Amino acid sequence: MAVLASDLIDHSVLPGATGIVEPMVLDASPRARRQRTVNFAAKRYADMMLVSGLSRAEADRRLRLREVANPGGLTSPEAEATIATEPDRPALPGVLRIDVDQSSRLVTATWTDPAFGPPLIGHALAADNHGGIVLGEATAPQFTPSPVARPRFDADRDWPAGDRTQLHAQTALEAAADRMVATWPGLYGVLVATPESILLERYGPGGAPDRRFPSWSMTKAITGTMIGRLVHEGMLGSVFDPAPAPMWQDPRGIHRLITLDHLMRMRSGLGFPMQDGNGGSRAGFEYGAVYCHGEDAFLMAQRASVLTVPGATYRYVNTGINVLGAIIRDRIEARGLPYHAGIYALLADRIGMASYQHSADIAGNFIASGSGFATLRDYARFGLLLAQDGVWNGERLLPEGWVEYALRPSHAGTHYAACFRTNANDFLPSLPRDAAWASGASGQRVIVLRRHRLVIAVGNETDHAQDIPALDALCAAAIRAVGQGGLT
């Protein structure tokens, strides 16, 4: 047999090789799923009571127990978690116990069910400017949540630099907001704003102008915008370059086929092999593990397997967005900047989002795919940056053309853009198709109407019903109000 020259090369060592990524295998056994359910319940109470500041009674009223499901696979649809309905709630105290220690800011959730053996215990911790941290079975994070120095916000300035604004009577808008408060049982509030003023601000039970509301996956849009900030600052190149994840540097790795654009548009192909505990296995596309696993979200994301050809298939997952988070952290620290303060300094603090805070994971990474918190006014400020083409107070913060790139779908057959959802499928019939929004679980939205220079921010509690026709009616009323000079 002839010996080829290539056979004489040691392929284990190549220039630039740092090691092929070892895949992470998810435990999909029933007990593991139940443990994640307990962990998530602990986080929900940490979020509601210790970050948003709700009372225990209000948190109890708002909780919908999420029975964490295994993710969908290559041929199955995205899995949906089972949510306890209102009639089920009286039985929950006998199954799930929640203890909240206000002094240590630690939440302990305990599930007692003989069918699963010993009680399952999960923890979550709240820390200032680090949100609600999922710890799982651990009782402390793997890092010290040190204070983050952030600039003082001067509220006594004109909107949007400050909170001083003149609210005008908006009869149609007020009527539409009344309907939303009446028909959205989990509604925290709704706000309509232009760069000049706030046209409407209305809150439901538990809502208040100074209360932080959960973003969930609206944080994806903030992460995508952070990528734009890094491009503008020269810390990243083209979004069509291979994604420079810290663990994806080996040129032999299949992950090198994934671009930043693939990650932002949910076309990375990333997923996980899963074992069911009974000897069975399959592939799955994760979309909620970072909120219930108590693991290093960035390490987990970078160790995902490539299940489909990058760019070929749309599949909504959190994994790819947390790879973006790992890239953001790497680029900030490569500049010699402190990671946690640097995240806020690059975007939130530049546009006055003083209330905004990310949630960290157990290793201290700010989860890039979701679980941020802010007031409605600060969510609206984020939307106004996009409505003004990435310019804030006369200063360009995003590259020219970035907003157009991020808010428009570039693939036929999908309404998803680059970390934003769009109205390309006429989801809100009263809005133009070029409308787009940051989108979070169960109705959190920051809707951006660029041609109207208008933003609509909605805060809704996780797993509570949303009245989409009511939202559409409010959007229509907002557009009419702007068309009439903001006054009715």
C-alpha positions in Angstrom: 0.0 0.0 0.0 1.4 3.4 -0.9 2.1 5.8 2.0 0.8 9.3 1.4 2.8 12.3 2.5 -0.2 13.4 4.5 -0.1 10.2 6.6 3.3 11.3 7.9 1.9 14.6 9.3 1.0 14.7 13.0 -2.5 16.1 12.7 -2.9 16.5 16.5 -0.7 19.5 16.4 -1.4 22.3 13.9 -0.5 26.0 14.0 -3.2 27.8 16.1 -4.6 24.6 17.4 -5.9 24.9 21.0 -7.9 21.7 21.2 -11.2 20.4 19.7 -14.2 21.1 21.9 -15.3 18.3 24.1 -19.1 18.0 23.7 -21.4 18.4 26.8 -24.0 15.7 27.3 -27.2 16.8 29.0 -28.9 14.6 31.6 -32.5 14.2 30.5 -33.6 11.8 33.2 -36.9 12.5 35.0 -35.1 13.3 38.3 -32.8 15.7 36.5 -35.8 17.5 34.9 -37.5 17.8 38.3 -34.3 19.2 39.8 -34.3 21.9 37.1 -38.0 22.6 37.9 -37.0 23.2 41.5 -34.0 25.4 40.5 -36.2 27.5 38.3 -38.8 28.0 41.0 -36.0 29.3 43.3 -34.9 31.7 40.6 -38.4 33.0 40.0 -38.8 33.9 43.7 -35.3 35.5 43.7 -36.3 37.5 40.7 -39.7 38.6 41.8 -39.0 39.3 45.5 -35.3 40.2 45.7 -34.7 41.9 42.3 -38.1 43.3 41.4 -39.1 43.9 45.0 -42.5 42.2 45.0 -44.1 41.2 48.2 -44.4 37.5 49.0 -48.2 37.6 48.5 -47.7 39.2 45.1 -45.0 36.7 44.1 -47.2 33.8 45.1 -50.1 35.3 43.0 -47.9 35.6 40.0 -46.0 32.3 40.1 -46.9 29.7 37.5 -45.0 26.6 38.2 -42.9 25.7 35.2 -42.4 21.9 34.9 -39.2 21.9 32.9 -39.4 19.7 29.8 -36.6 18.3 27.7 -35.9 20.3 24.6 -37.1 19.3 21.1 -34.8 17.2 18.9 -33.8 17.1 15.2 -37.3 16.0 14.0 -39.5 17.1 16.9 -40.9 20.6 17.5 -39.5 22.9 20.2 -40.6 21.5 23.6 -43.0 23.6 25.7 -42.9 23.5 29.5 -46.0 22.4 31.3 -47.4 25.3 33.4 -49.6 24.8 36.4 -53.0 26.4 35.9 -54.9 28.3 38.5 -57.0 25.3 39.7 -53.7 23.4 40.4 -52.3 26.1 42.6 -53.9 25.0 45.9 -52.0 21.7 45.7 -48.6 23.3 45.2 -47.9 24.2 48.9 -48.0 20.5 49.7 -45.4 19.7 47.0 -43.2 22.7 46.6 -41.9 24.8 49.5 -40.2 28.2 49.0 -38.1 29.8 51.8 -36.8 33.3 51.2 -34.0 34.6 53.4 -34.1 38.4 53.0 -30.8 38.9 55.0 -28.7 36.6 52.9 -30.8 37.2 49.8 -30.9 33.4 49.3 -34.0 31.4 48.1 -34.4 27.7 48.8 -37.0 25.6 46.9 -37.8 22.1 48.2 -39.8 19.6 46.3 -41.1 16.6 48.3 -42.4 13.8 46.2 -41.7 10.1 47.2 -41.9 9.1 43.6 -38.6 10.9 43.0 -36.9 9.6 46.1 -35.3 12.1 48.6 -36.5 15.7 48.5 -35.1 17.8 45.7 -33.5 21.1 46.8 -32.6 24.1 44.6 -31.2 27.5 45.4 -31.0 31.0 43.9 -29.2 34.1 45.1 -29.9 37.8 44.3 -27.0 40.2 44.2 -27.0 43.9 43.3 -26.2 44.4 39.6 -26.0 40.6 39.2 -29.7 39.8 39.2 -31.1 36.4 40.2 -28.3 33.8 40.1 -29.3 30.1 39.7 -27.2 28.0 42.1 -28.9 24.7 41.7 -27.9 22.3 44.5 -25.1 24.6 45.6 -25.6 27.3 48.2 -23.1 29.9 47.0 -21.8 31.0 43.6 -18.3 30.2 42.2 -17.4 33.9 42.2 -17.8 36.9 44.6 -20.6 39.2 43.4 -18.7 42.4 44.1 -20.4 45.8 43.8 -20.4 47.3 40.3 -19.6 51.1 40.2 -22.1 52.8 37.9 -22.5 56.5 37.1 -25.2 58.5 38.9 -28.4 59.0 36.9 -29.7 62.5 36.9 -33.5 62.0 36.7 -34.1 65.8 36.7 -33.3 66.2 33.0 -35.6 66.2 30.0 -36.6 62.8 28.5 -34.9 60.6 27.5 -31.6 61.8 29.1 -33.7 62.1 32.4 -37.2 61.3 33.5 -38.6 64.8 33.2 -41.4 64.7 30.7 -44.9 66.2 30.1 -47.6 63.6 29.8 -50.4 64.8 27.5 -54.0 63.5 27.6 -54.3 60.7 25.1 -57.9 59.5 25.1 -57.5 56.7 22.6 -54.2 55.5 24.1 -55.6 55.6 27.6 -58.6 53.5 26.6 -56.4 51.0 24.9 -54.2 50.8 28.0 -57.2 50.3 30.2 -58.2 47.3 28.1 -54.7 45.8 28.5 -54.7 46.2 32.2 -58.1 44.5 32.4 -57.3 41.6 30.1 -53.6 40.9 30.8 -53.5 39.3 34.4 -49.7 39.4 34.5 -49.3 42.9 33.1 -46.7 45.0 35.0 -47.2 48.0 32.7 -47.1 49.6 29.3 -45.3 52.7 28.1 -45.4 54.6 24.8 -42.6 57.1 24.0 -40.9 59.1 21.3 -37.5 60.8 21.6 -39.2 63.9 22.7 -41.7 62.7 25.3 -43.6 59.9 27.0 -47.1 59.7 25.5 -48.5 57.0 27.9 -47.4 55.3 31.0 -49.7 52.8 32.7 -49.1 50.1 35.4 -51.1 47.1 36.5 -51.1 45.4 39.9 -47.5 45.1 41.1 -46.2 47.6 38.6 -44.6 51.0 39.3 -42.4 53.5 37.5 -39.4 52.6 39.7 -39.8 48.8 39.7 -37.5 46.6 37.6 -39.4 44.1 35.5 -37.9 40.9 34.0 -36.7 41.0 30.4 -36.2 37.3 29.8 -35.3 37.0 26.1 -35.5 40.7 25.5 -31.9 40.5 26.8 -31.0 38.8 23.5 -31.7 42.1 21.7 -29.4 43.9 24.2 -26.7 41.2 23.6 -27.1 41.6 19.9 -26.8 45.4 20.3 -23.7 44.9 22.4 -22.1 43.0 19.4 -22.9 46.2 17.4 -21.2 48.3 20.0 -18.1 46.1 19.9 -18.0 46.3 16.1 -18.3 50.1 16.3 -15.5 50.3 18.9 -13.2 48.1 16.7 -13.3 45.2 19.1 -14.9 42.9 16.6 -14.8 42.7 12.8 -17.5 41.6 10.4 -20.5 39.6 11.6 -19.9 37.3 8.7 -16.5 36.3 10.0 -16.1 33.0 12.0 -17.4 33.6 15.6 -14.2 34.2 17.7 -15.4 32.3 20.7 -12.6 31.6 23.2 -13.0 27.8 22.9 -13.4 27.8 19.1 -9.9 28.8 18.0 -8.7 25.4 16.8 -8.9 25.5 12.9 -9.8 21.8 12.8 -13.0 22.3 14.7 -16.4 22.2 13.0 -17.4 25.2 15.2 -15.2 27.4 13.0 -17.9 27.3 10.4 -20.2 29.3 12.6 -20.3 33.0 12.1 -21.5 35.8 14.4 -24.4 36.2 12.0 -25.4 32.6 12.4 -25.4 33.0 16.2 -27.5 36.1 16.1 -30.1 34.7 13.6 -30.6 31.4 15.4 -28.9 29.5 12.5 -25.8 28.1 14.3 -26.9 24.5 14.3 -25.8 24.2 17.9 -27.5 21.5 20.1 -26.7 18.8 22.7 -26.6 15.1 22.9 -29.0 14.0 25.7 -29.2 10.8 27.8 -32.6 9.9 29.3 -31.2 7.8 32.2 -32.5 4.5 30.8 -29.9 3.9 28.2 -31.5 6.0 25.5 -30.1 9.1 23.9 -31.0 11.7 21.3 -30.1 15.2 20.2 -31.8 18.3 21.5 -31.9 22.0 20.9 -31.7 23.7 24.3 -33.6 26.9 25.0 -34.0 27.1 28.8 -31.2 25.3 30.5 -29.3 28.5 31.5 -32.2 29.4 33.8 -32.4 26.2 35.7 -29.2 24.2 35.5 -26.9 26.1 37.8 -23.9 25.8 35.5 -21.4 28.0 33.7 -23.6 29.2 30.8 -20.7 30.3 28.6 -18.8 27.0 29.0 -21.9 25.0 28.4 -22.8 27.0 25.2 -19.3 26.7 23.7 -19.3 22.9 24.3 -22.6 22.4 22.4 -22.4 20.1 19.3 -23.0 21.2 15.8 -26.1 19.3 14.8 -27.0 20.9 11.5 -25.0 22.8 8.9 -24.4 26.3 10.2 -26.6 28.8 8.4 -29.0 26.1 7.0 -31.7 25.8 9.6 -33.5 28.2 11.9 -33.9 26.9 15.4 -34.6 29.2 18.4 -32.1 28.4 21.1 -30.3 30.2 24.0 -27.1 28.4 23.3 -25.8 30.6 20.4 -26.6 33.8 22.2 -24.5 32.7 25.2 -21.6 32.0 22.8 -22.0 35.7 21.9 -21.8 36.4 25.7 -18.6 34.5 25.9 -17.2 36.5 23.0 -18.3 39.8 24.6 -16.6 38.9 27.9 -13.4 37.8 26.1 -13.2 41.1 24.1 -13.8 43.3 27.1 -11.2 41.5 29.2 -8.7 41.5 26.3 -8.8 45.3 26.5 -7.8 45.1 30.2 -11.3 46.3 31.3 -13.2 44.9 34.2 -15.9 42.6 32.8 -19.0 43.4 34.9 -18.5 47.1 34.9 -17.4 47.1 31.2 -20.7 45.4 30.1 -22.7 48.2 31.7 -20.4 51.0 30.5 -20.5 49.9 26.9 -24.3 50.2 26.5 -26.7 50.5 29.4 -24.9 53.3 31.2 -24.2 55.2 27.9 -28.0 55.6 27.3 -29.1 56.2 30.9 -30.5 52.7 31.7 -29.6 53.2 35.3 -32.0 50.5 36.6 -30.9 47.8 34.1 -29.1 44.8 35.5 -28.1 41.5 34.0 -28.4 38.2 35.8 -25.2 36.3 36.3 -24.8 32.5 36.2 -23.0 30.6 39.0 -19.6 31.3 37.4 -20.2 35.1 37.2 -21.0 35.3 33.5 -23.8 37.7 32.6 -26.3 35.5 30.9 -26.6 36.8 27.4 -29.8 35.1 26.4 -32.2 36.5 29.0 -33.1 37.3 32.6 -32.2 41.0 32.7 -34.2 43.6 34.7 -35.1 47.2 34.1 -37.9 49.8 34.5 -40.2 50.3 31.6 -38.6 53.8 31.0 -35.2 52.2 30.7 -36.5 49.5 28.3 -38.0 52.4 26.3 -34.6 54.1 26.2 -33.1 51.0 24.7 -35.8 51.1 22.0 -35.2 54.7 21.3 -31.5 54.1 20.6 -32.7 51.8 17.7 -35.5 54.2 16.6 -32.8 56.8 16.2 -30.6 54.6 14.1 -28.0 53.9 16.8 -27.5 57.6 17.7 -27.9 58.8 21.3 -27.7 62.5 22.3 -26.0 63.3 19.0 -23.3 60.6 19.4 -23.3 57.5 17.1 -23.1 54.3 19.3 -23.8 51.7 16.6 -22.2 51.4 13.1 -24.1 53.0 10.3 -26.5 50.4 8.9 -26.4 48.3 12.0 -30.0 48.9 13.0 -31.2 48.0 9.5 -29.1 44.8 9.7 -30.4 43.9 13.1 -34.1 44.6 12.6 -34.6 43.0 9.2 -34.9 39.3 8.6 -32.5 38.2 5.9 -33.8 34.7 5.2 -37.0 33.8 3.4 -39.7 32.1 5.4 -38.8 33.5 8.8 -39.7 36.6 10.7 -36.6 36.4 13.0 -33.9 39.0 12.5 -30.6 39.4 14.4 -31.7 38.9 18.0 -35.0 40.7 17.3 -38.4 39.5 16.0 -40.1 41.3 13.2 -43.6 41.9 12.0 -42.9 40.2 8.7 -45.6 37.7 9.5 -48.2 40.4 10.4 -48.3 39.2 14.0 -49.5 42.7 14.9 -51.8 43.6 11.9 -51.9 47.4 12.7 -48.1 47.7 12.5 -46.0 48.0 9.3 -44.0 44.9 8.3 -40.7 46.7 9.1 -41.7 47.0 12.8 -39.5 44.9 15.1 -39.2 44.2 18.7 -37.1 42.8 21.5 -39.2 39.8 22.7 -39.3 38.0 26.0 -41.3 35.1 27.5 -45.0 35.6 27.7 -45.3 39.1 26.4 -42.3 41.3 27.4 -41.7 43.5 24.4 -39.9 46.7 23.3 -41.5 47.5 19.9 -39.5 49.8 17.6 -41.3 51.7 14.9 -38.5 53.5 13.1 -40.5 55.4 10.5 -42.7 56.8 13.4 -39.7 57.3 15.8 -41.9 55.5 18.3 -41.3 52.9 21.0 -43.8 50.8 22.9 -42.5 48.9 26.0 -44.6 46.1 27.6 -43.8 44.3 30.9 -45.7 41.0 31.6 -45.1 38.3 34.1 -43.8 34.9 32.8 -46.4 32.4 31.8 -49.3 34.7 32.1 -51.8 35.2 29.3 -51.4 38.1 26.8 -54.2 39.7 24.8 -52.6 40.3 21.5 -55.6 42.1 19.9 -55.4 44.5 22.8 -51.7 45.2 22.2 -52.4 45.7 18.5 -55.1 48.2 19.3 -52.7 50.1 21.6 -50.1 50.1 18.8 -52.6 51.5 16.3 -53.6 54.2 18.8 -50.0 55.1 19.4 -49.3 55.5 15.7 -52.4 57.8 15.4 -51.3 59.9 18.3 -47.8 60.4 16.8 -49.4 61.3 13.4 -51.4 64.0 15.2 -48.3 65.5 16.7 -48.5 63.4 19.9 -51.7 65.1 21.0 -55.4 64.1 20.8 
